[in-house]
């Protein structure tokens, strides 16, 4: 079991707040300390969405009902069909995130995430993407996951994959439990680039020597913030951008455009809105149990 570590929260001069957490596997000093790689999670490192599989794991433990999970899947389908996201969608997503985490204890979330990763997420890790991450580790570079999922879940995934740590959405914690308030914004879109830039400043990274990997055009700010951008299992919009910029493209899907079980990571609003269903159902069970 990965030992819990404090989440580091940083706010830059423009008020952008980011949070990250290292795993116990992170070296005190990397042989190549100024270079790192940043990997999106959903549909880049893993087939589908980590929050979706987390909810599936909750369902298998009777934390949520089949109906709750069906509504969750419908939310994902709805947002997958949207061609673009709107400001209102992201506002609702943030409200949903607040409801999802309220009242949960951090150690409980991490324990559940460890179990659920082993059961449901591990078989869905893209072996090719994991190998790309391992190459950076073998070169003495640090490797970070960057996800809209709660940073504690990202840290568990990073630990299970042998990576340095995770950058993710940070929720306020008081006395070991989530308050229902976010620290900063959802780790989504431009927020990912801002977080990576802040991490680079703290850790002494040279972004021109860093790499970023993603499947989504919504991560263009992140991909443009580093010296080497790689499109992994790209959506159509990112594939066009990759060709235009001459970026490397890696596609580990098989057959015709592989069916994605969950919404692409670009639709973070759909993921979090779906996650609230699981969170509220769990709270109902606790109140009535």
N, C-alpha and C positions, 0 to 999 in steps of 0.2 A: 504494500500500500504506500502511495506517495505521501510523504510528510507535508502537511500544510505549511505554506509560506505566506508571509505578509504580501499583500498586493501593493505594489508601488504606484502611487498616484502622482502625476506631474501636470502642472498647469503652465502653459506658456504665456508670453507677454500679451497675447491677444485673447486670452481667456479660454483657450482650447484645453480641455482636460482629457488625459489619457491614463490608462492603467495597464500594468503588466505584472506577470508573476513568473518567476523562474521555477524550474523543477529541481529536485535534488540531484539531477544528473548534470546540471549546468556547471562547467568548470570554473574555478576561481579566476583563472586567466586563460584565454584561448590562445593557441599558437599563432593564429592570424587575427589579432584583436580588432582590426579596423574593418573587417569584412563580415557580412552576415547575409542570411537568406530569410525571406519572409514568405510564408505560404498561407494563402486563403485555405479554409477548411472545406466548406460545403461544395461538393462536386469538383473540387480541386484535389484535396488530399483524401476525401471520403466520398463515396457514392451516396448522394442524398444529403440531407441536412442533419447535423448533429442534434439539434433541438428536437427534430422529428423522432429520431431514434431514442432520445432520452424519454420522450413522451410514450413511445412504444414500450420502453422498459418499465415505465410507471404502470402502464396498463397491464403488463404481464404480472405485476406484483399487486394487482387489484387496487392500486391507488386511484385509477380512473376507470370509467366504464367504457364499454364498446361504443356507446353513443357519443361519449366525449371524444373518443379517438376519431370517430367518423366525422364529427364537426371539425376537428383539427385538420383532417385530410382535406375537407372541403375548403377550408381557409387557404391551405397551401395551393390547391388547384386554382382557386379564384385569383390569387396573386401571381401564379405562374402564367395565367392567361393575359395578365395586364402587360401591355407593350412597354409601359413606362410607369414610374412611380410619381405620386403627387405629394405635395407638402402635407396635405391632410392625412394621407395614408401614414406618413412617418410620424405625425403627431399622435395618431391613434395607436401606432406601434409602440411609442414611448409609454403611453398610458397603459397599454397591455403589459409591457415589461414590468411596470410598477406592481400591477396586480399579481403577476406571476411569481415574483420573488418575496412578496410580503409575508412575514411570519416564518419563512424557512430558516433552518439553522445551517450555517455554512458547512459544518462537518457532515451533516446529513446529505447535503447536495453532493459533496465530494465523494462520500461513500457510495451513494447511489450511482454517481457517474462512473466510478471505477467498475462496479459490477456490470452496469449496462454497456460500457465500452467493451468489456471482455465478451459479453454475450451477443451484442447486436452490431456494434460499430466495427470491431476488429475485422470481421469477415468482409467488410465493405471498404476497407482502406485500399486505395489504388496502389498496387505494388510498384508500378512505375514511378508514381509521384514520391512514394516513400524512398525509393532508390535515389531519386534526385536529391532529396533532403540528406540522405546518408552521404552522398558525394561531398556536400558542403561540410558535413561533420568530419569526414575523413581528411578534408583539406585544412582542418583546424579552425573552421569558421562556426559561429553560432547560428542556430536555426530556430526561428520563432514562428509559431502559428499566429494568424491574425484573423479574428472571427467576431461576428456580431453576437455570438453566444456569450453567456456569462463567463468572465475570465476564469472562474474556478473550474468550470467544465472544460474550457480550453486547456488549462494547466494539466488536468487529468489526462486528456488526450495526448498532450505533448509528452508527459511522463511515460505513458504507455508506449509511445513511438520512439522514445530515447532522444527527444529533442530538448533544446535549451529551455524553452518556456513558451508562454502565450500572452498575446495582447488581446483583450476582449472588453466587452461591456462591463462596467463596474457598478455594482449596487452598493449602497451605503449599508454598513454593518454596525450594529450596536449590541454589545454583550453577546457576540457570536451569532446573532440572528439578523436577517435582512429587514430593513425598515420599510421597504416599499418605495424608497427614493433612490434615483440613480445619481451617481457621481459623474457629472458630465453627460454626454449624449450616447446614443447607441453607436457601437463601433461599426460604422457602415459608411460606404462611399468615401467622401473627403476626410472623414474622421480617421480612417485607417492611415491615410498619408500623414495626417497631422500627428498621430500617435507614433508612427515609425520615425518621423522627424524628431520628435521629443526623445524617444528612446535612443536614437543615434547620438543626440547631444549629450545625454547622460552617460552612455556607454562608450563614447569616443569612437563611434563608427563613422566611416567615410561612405556616405550614401552612393557616391560614384562607383565604389567597389562592391556595392551590395546588389542582391538580386531579389526579384519578387515574382511570385507565381500565382496566377488566378485564372478562373474560368469565365469571369464576368466583366462586361464592359463597365459595370458600376465601380469596378476597382481600377479604372484608368488613372485616377489621381495617385494611387499607390504605385502602379506600374511605371508611371512617369516620374516618380520621385527617386527612383534608383537608377543605377547605371546599366543594369541588365534586366529586361522584362521578358517573361516567358508566359505565353498563353497555354494553359493546360485544359484539355477538354473544353475548348472555348465555345461560348455562344456565338451566334452569327455576327452580332455587332462587334464583339472583341476580335473575332477572326478577321473581319475587315480592317480593323485598326492595326492588328498585328501585321497583316500584309502590307499595309500602308507604311508602317514604321520599320518594317524589316525585322520584326521581333521573331524569336524562335517560337515554334508551335509544337506542342506535344499533345497527342490525343491517345489516351489509353482505353477508350471505349471500343467495343467490338461490334461488328456488323453494321447495319444502317444506324444512323444516329441513335446511340444507346438510349433506352428508355430510362429516364431519371425518376427515381421513386419519389423524391421530394423536390420542393421548389428550389430553383437556383438561388445561390447566396445573394444575388443581386436584389432579390425581393425579401429583404430582411424584415420588412413590415409584415409580410405574410407569416414568416416564421414565428415572430414574437406574438402576433395576434393569435396564432394557433396555440402557442405555448401557454398562453393565459388560460385556455380551456383546461389544460392539465393541472395548472396551478390552483385554479379555483375549485376544481373537482376534489383535489387533495385536501384543500382547506375544509370543504363541506364534509368530507369523510372524517376529518379530525374532530370537527365540532359535534358530529352526530355519533361518533364511535364511542 
